[in-house]
């Protein structure tokens, strides 16, 4: 079982955190990961682009010039695509039901593999907490400087949970919490930094991030979800 170094917000090492073997030994087919990322990007599209064809534009229907006697090619109407203000040819139209289905097992395998690659390349850091008494950009900037993080950095926090009695069982459900609010505000003025709850990440977030910084609780949340 591998371990990750744990730091406080001052960038000082304060301990180690164990990482599940499932993250270290994760493997995935390259084509499967590619298909998963493409599906994410396709599902993010709005499909709302809409342009007008020659029959839809508000334009005169008169002929631009006489058909004969001018020595020019005959033209039908000013709303033709070759004229300014004319309709578009093969232009985009709104599309619906374009959702690409993503297999749950493949999704977990892809995310697990991408996290594994980050761990193997020493691009994952564990921090003590994300709770701040007030928004302080300097705290985050000093941490990044102390750890030497470069490129796009993705911060992950744990979601707030509460225990609910369902029949004879006790289940944990996610609830809204403001525990990360000051931390998120502290990131606003730092370029190429993002924050997300661990349960909300996807493969695209992991792929574009150069380094990942997360809390120990967020790591445990990922472990319960993916392993």
Secondary structure, DSSP 4 states (H G I P E B T S, - for coil): -EEEEEE-TTS-EEEEEEE-HHHHS----HHHHHHHHHHHHHHT---------TTTS----S-SS-SSSSSS-----TTSTTSTT-PPSS------S-PPP--HHHHHHHHHHHHHHHHHTT-EEEES----SS--HHHHHHHHHHHT--S-EEEEEPPEEEEEEETTEEEEEEE---TTHHHHHHHTTSTTEEEEEGGG--HHHHHH-SEEEEEHHHHHHHHHHH-
